[in-house]
């Protein structure tokens, strides 16, 4: 998940992922700070949070739980 410090949307997505993880066996989520990585900043800029699965965009801005579960085949 590509995030940014003090990002309310990012915090909300983390909370939603945690809640979804209570119902489904989700893989561990690694957080990457967009402002700490020039490549991430160039690619995603202000478009955070961004959830990626094996480099594939799952969703941006808000969690799309249904899309994540489809990609995970759960």
Secondary structure, DSSP 8 states (H G I E B T S, - for coil): -EE-TT-HHHHHHHHHHHHHHHHS-------EEGGG-HHHHHHHTT---EEEETTEEEEESS--HHHHHHHHT-
